[in-house]
Amino acid sequence: MASANNSTTAEHLMWKGGIQPMKVGYGKLMMWIFLLSDTFTFSALLVSYGLVRFSFPTFEGLRKNFEFSNAWWPIPERVFEAVPFLHGISAPLVFVGIMTFILIMSSVTMVLAVEAGHRRDKADVEKYMLWTILGGIAFLSSQAWEWGHFIHGTEEGLTLANGTKVFGANLVQNQYGPPAFADFFFFITGFHGTHVLSGVVLNVLVFYNASNGIYEKRGHYEMVEKVGLYWHFVDLVWVFVFTFFYLV
């Protein structure tokens, strides 16, 4: 009798196909699987950065006496201290802090868009999706400026041991310190920026479909929730990138 009951329970728990395994829509489940695989990629990049970062010596003097050199790892707050339209003013990590705030606020508006979708409020979905798109574009624009300033470098430059003067950074030479610092900056922030750009494109498509009443005809706004998962993931990853790369 007990064996029969256990068999019945096992059959009841077993997924027999359909569109909602584990009571989650197929599309949403696939998004979670994709985000899990992407987590491994970002984790590998950040772990690699940490290993290389701590394989280099750090500057042992006072921070006010810090100078860029290939002999030690640069102090991020001395590298990222510029702000647009404030030439010559040192504002350590202020601009990247503004970028972080913009991305977090875009995540908030995405939450509001998903909540509006649950209420099937077409106007609110459009409004908050538009704000999310604008936040993503603002972040990408800020990152493009930061890349430009990082590549261009400062007026002082860095004189290498062979007498060559280097301005800015690329994948071969780096004014701010060891070339590996610039390599990781371009790869990690560039990889994340590509995700943000993809998210903006997806958000535009969802905004277009919502404006044309496609989700109203379907009777649900699940697609808003799917792209919302992706956007929150992008936001969360940036928190780790900001912590590891700019603060450590």
JOHU-V640782 format. One record per pair of residues at least 12 apart in sequence whose C-alpha atoms are under 8 Angstrom apart, sorted by sequence separation. I is the first residue (numbers start at 1). J is the second residue. D is the distance in whole Angstrom. If there is no record, write none. Layout:
[[I J D] [I J D]]
This chain:
[[80 92 6] [81 93 6] [83 95 6] [113 125 5] [155 167 8] [170 182 6] [171 183 5] [59 72 6] [79 92 8] [80 93 6] [81 94 7] [82 95 7] [112 125 8] [113 126 8] [154 167 7] [169 182 6] [170 183 7] [57 71 7] [58 72 5] [59 73 7] [78 92 6] [81 95 8] [113 127 8] [153 167 5] [154 168 7] [56 71 8] [57 72 5] [58 73 5] [59 74 8] [77 92 5] [80 95 8] [113 128 5] [152 167 7] [153 168 3] [56 72 6] [57 73 6] [58 74 8] [77 93 6] [80 96 8] [112 128 6] [113 129 6] [152 168 5] [153 169 7] [56 73 6] [76 93 8] [151 168 5] [152 169 7] [158 175 5] [206 223 7] [110 128 6] [150 168 6] [151 169 5] [157 175 6] [158 176 7] [206 224 7] [109 128 5] [110 129 6] [149 168 8] [150 169 6] [151 170 6] [53 73 7] [109 129 7] [109 131 7] [110 132 6] [153 175 7] [109 132 6] [203 227 7] [106 131 7] [107 132 7] [202 227 7] [106 132 5] [106 133 8] [199 227 7] [106 135 5] [105 135 7] [106 136 7] [199 230 7] [103 135 6] [199 231 6] [102 135 6] [103 136 7] [102 136 8] [196 231 8] [102 138 7] [103 139 6] [102 139 6] [196 234 7] [195 234 7] [99 139 6] [192 234 7] [99 142 7] [99 143 8] [192 237 8] [192 238 7] [143 193 8] [189 241 8] [140 193 7] [188 241 8] [140 196 7] [140 197 7] [136 196 7] [185 245 8] [84 145 8] [136 197 8] [136 199 8] [137 200 7] [136 200 6] [133 200 6] [133 203 6] [132 203 8] [133 204 7] [129 203 7] [130 204 8] [130 207 7] [129 207 6] [126 207 6] [125 207 8] [126 210 7] [125 210 7] [126 211 6] [122 210 7] [69 158 7] [122 211 8] [68 158 7] [70 160 8] [122 213 8] [122 216 8] [120 216 7] [79 176 7] [120 220 7] [120 221 7] [74 176 6] [118 220 8] [74 177 6] [117 220 7] [118 221 7] [73 177 6] [117 221 5] [72 177 7] [73 178 7] [117 222 8] [69 175 8] [70 176 8] [71 177 7] [72 178 7] [68 175 7] [69 176 7] [70 177 4] [71 178 7] [74 181 8] [114 221 8] [117 224 7] [68 176 5] [69 177 5] [70 178 5] [73 181 8] [117 225 8] [68 177 6] [69 178 7] [70 179 8] [114 224 6] [113 224 7] [114 225 5] [114 228 7] [111 228 7] [110 228 6] [110 231 8] [107 231 7] [107 232 6] [52 180 8] [53 181 8] [107 235 7] [104 235 6] [103 235 6] [49 184 7] [100 238 8] [100 239 8] [46 188 8] [100 242 8] [45 188 7] [42 188 8] [93 246 8] [76 245 8] [77 246 7] [76 246 5] [77 247 8] [76 247 7] [76 248 8] [50 244 8] [31 226 7] [35 230 7] [42 237 8] [46 241 7] [32 229 8] [28 226 6] [31 229 8] [35 233 7] [46 244 7] [27 226 8] [31 230 8]]
